[in-house]
Amino acid sequence: MKYRSEKERRFDEIYNNYANDVYRVCLYFTRDKAEAQKIAEQTFIEFYDEFEEINPEYWSAHLICKARDLAKFNPRRRITK
């Protein structure tokens, strides 16, 4: 794959490393595959603008926390008892 910038290459690597974990967190909270996918995508969209400012040691934690927060506070979230 040809990248336009080093930032894109690094982000692609991050995505490949963490996409499954982020999706699983989203699925845990939404219990809906389509909604979990949308929230996982939103997580990475938001992360793209800020990842260069975050210490790489904390990328995983940052992504998981962001995914959790987006999923938990999703207005479409189903409340289950």
N, C-alpha and C positions, 0 to 999 in steps of 0.2 A: 504494500500500500504506500502511495506517495503522500507525504504530508506537506502542508503549506508552511508549517512552522514547527519549531521544537516543542512549543507549548502543546500543539495538537498531538504530536507523537507521545509526549509524556502523559497527556490526558487519556489517550487510547490505552496506554499501558495500565494506568490506574483503573480505568473502566474494566478492562479484561481481568484484572486481579480481584476486584471487589463487587462486580455487578451481581453475582449470585448471592452473596451475603446480604447486599442491600435489598434485593428482591425478596429474600426469605424473611427479613425483618418486616417489610411492607406486607407480605402475605400473612404473617402472624397476626398483625393488627387489623387488617381489612377482611381477611378470610374470603377474598375475592380476587381471582387471578388477574382479571383485566384491570381492576382498580389498583392492585399491587404493582402491576407493570407501569401504569401511569404515574404513580407516586415515585417509583424507582427512577423513572426517566426525569421527573421533576427534581429529584434529589441530585442527580448528576448535572442537570442544567444549572442549578444554583451553585453547585460545587465548582463548576468550570471557571466561573469568574473569580473565585477566591483561592483555589488550591495552591497557587504559587506563593501565597502569603502564609500558608500553613506549613508547619514543620512536617516533613514527610513521615516522621514517626507517628504522627497523630492523624494521618489521612483516614485510616480505617475507623478509628473512633469517631472522627468528625462525620464521616459518611453514615455510619450506623446511627449516631445520635440525630442527625438531620433527617434520615429516613424515618426513624421512630417518631420524631416530632411531627413530621408531615402526615404520617399515617394516623397517629393518635388524634390529631386535631383536624382531620379530614372531615368536612361537613357531610360527606356521603357515607361515613363510617356507620356500620350497623352496630347497634348496641345489642349484645347478647347476654343472656343471664345464665 
